[in-house]
Amino acid sequence: MNTSCKAEVDASTDRTSRPIGPHLLSIIDYDRADLEHILDLADAFEEVSRRRTPVPALSGKTIAWLFSEDSTRTRLSFEIAAKRLSAVTVNFTVKSSSMNKGESLLDTVETLEAMGVDGIVVRHACPGVPLQISQWVENASVVNGGDGCHEHPTQALNDLHTARSRLGSVNGAHVAFVGDIRHSRVAGSGVHAFSAMGANVTLVAPVPLLPNSLAGWPVAVTHDFDSVLDDIDICYMVRTQSERQAEACVPSLGELRAEYGLTTARADRLPENALIMHPGPMNRGVELDGEVADRPNAVVTTQVASGVPVRMAVLFLLLGSESGFDISKALDVVAA
Amino acid sequence: MSVGGFRTGTVVLRGGTVIDSSGSRSTDVLFSVDDGRILAVGPGLEGDHTLDASGCVVAPGLVDLHAHLRQPGRDEAETIETGSQSAALGGFTAVVAMPNTSPTIDSPAMVREVQRLSEGAYCAVYPAAAITVGRRGETLTPMAALVRLGVRFFTDDGDGVQNARVMRKALEYASSLDHLIAGSQPGKVPGLDDEKGFASSNSGTRTERSGRASGLGGVVLAQHCEVDELSVGGYMHEGEWSSRLGLPGQPAEAEELMVMRDVALVRLTGARMHFLHLSTAGSVEIVRAAKRSGLPVTAEATPHHFTLTDASCANYDTVFKVHPPLRTEADVAAIKAGLADGTIDAIATDHAPHTTADKNMPFDMAPPGMLGLETALALALTELDLPIEKILALMSWQPAAIAGINDSQGGPIVPGASANLCVIDTDIQWKVSGASMASRSSNTPFEGRVLRGRARHTIAAGKVVTMDGEIQR
């Protein structure tokens, strides 16, 4: 791990001061080199994260969480990432319902900026809100923490990080995204992220759970899960975001499980080394059987664990360029 | 009206080319400020005042079938005063004001209120009334009483009348109200009655109970075509872009199904129907077929639907959020073809002002709509490959006939006619700026775009309301 991060540090010095910034809004904005750069840095931060003692990479920086929807793991892993980089964090929950207007989102953002916030991680029920906010701010960096059914770019980075650490590379791998793709921001980012890294992506879902148009999506599509089981390197079970939403599209959750669930029988047919991924939280018995989630090749908790170093890397790239923090020196201290 | 550049006397429009429904000729036009009528048309006329029209087209004032003036209820976004200033600057001498105000224009009291608010306006304002009380799609408004007050145009615009039984009843009732219109003599409109062939023919309809002598004039029901069951929760056109952006979409079929249904109801009732803001290739084709079979239907399209596509929403800029939504390149081409071949009878703005605060919202919460009055003529001249005579037909005399106001609007420029005129500089290049518009709002989707052609002077009932592109108070 140390050798790979040495190589990474050399690469990072060649890049501009904010190589992925000023905002992180959509995974589509990045090519393979950009993604590898972030993942390499995440590898390095894994070491920093492991020793638990915060490093001063973002000391003096303030990061606000602007959340209009519940989030447990995303918010927690951003928060832990920020604190391990010595940033100050604050929370701001906004209402997304038009029934509870209150202060407008624009006013909220201006308020945060007036208080001197350097970064804003946004989760919102409506697609595009992080991009809109990035156009309203003057100085702060905006990170998309998940926008409606659109994208969740840092989750895609976690997933790449996990898959890469387990498989070495995802180049040429066959990745199947299975289930409620239509309402999944995880798939919205993940499809493009895996494809950019050289994977072949297949969407496995009935038509009502697919996007209306797949023009420009680098994917193959099948409605027959069983037909692709033998040939999958990564079986990505997409969370059924809202049972109500999914049920409006298919006859029943029972039928969804029967046709598109990763049951024990289906899991047995996967190639031996195939990874089983899920962004969590899992609906055991819907997307996958409880027993399947506990198999050794199910990497759900690794995905969660990747969240911290990946988000450390993202926050550092967006906010830490002028900090003078040198990760190789920090790691030398660890090594010593 | 108490507004206008010259308070009294006579004015000659000098040196222009007069174009109206009867043709084109180079001549001066003399009108009276005091009685609002054209006095003379001919060469070398003299008057108390002179307005230069050299190199310009002198035309009947433009007529907008579809403007949201927001009063009463939403004065922050627009008032009848500022909206009518926008209209005048755009060359319009008449606008039909949509009834989705707050409260809804669905009663005699509300019609009188809008008529009162319109007294000092910069153009004629014709309040449309709702088809159903509160636009809830259930109970018909007191249409006879409203027609007696001068209403000719009924619509639940903003929403379609979802229930087919209610719409059938509305069509049947509306077709029984023409006798209430004093001296109702539905006029022949060149290029509209003749071409469509529904003037004296009910051949395409199942019943002839409407007893209509003509397809035009009288009362008209106008439908906002959208089947809610398919469109609900959709914020843009459903297709490649909505899928990329993760935004729920409205399929084209949500509009087309209602156009289809209402064509069937027109066939059933024999009543007249106007289709608001057609936006899809399929809708154009359905209306084309309906007209071919002789049904008394008319249709309009907006400038934004013949210029912009759903790709405009790529940055989640809510200024491009509108209902019906911006569609695809193929739909834009079909709208243009429909305007060219007479399937679509009118260009209407759907001028829909919204405050910046209201538009600066997440895409799902931002209200739909965009400004249109000050850019419509220039967009038609810039974007449509049509002769000016055709554009004027689409923007003046044809919409005037559809709205039943062709007694004073859109008529030939002849002595004795109402002096509702606009003088158009067809060559001038100008840059769109929302901030410099007369509208109280600035939500134009054409910000920064350079357009060709603009109204230079506008004369509303003899009052010079704009002169060289400036409002005359």
Interface residues (C-beta under 8 A of the other chain):
Chain A: S96 S98 S104 L105 L106 H124 A125 C126 P127 G128 V129 L131 Q132 Q135 W136 D147 G148 C149 H150 E151 R185 G188 P211 N212 S213 L214 A215 G216 W217
Chain B: E238 G239 E240 S242 S243 R244 L245 G246 L247 P248 G249 P251 N315 Y316 A357 N360 M361 P362 F363 D364 M365
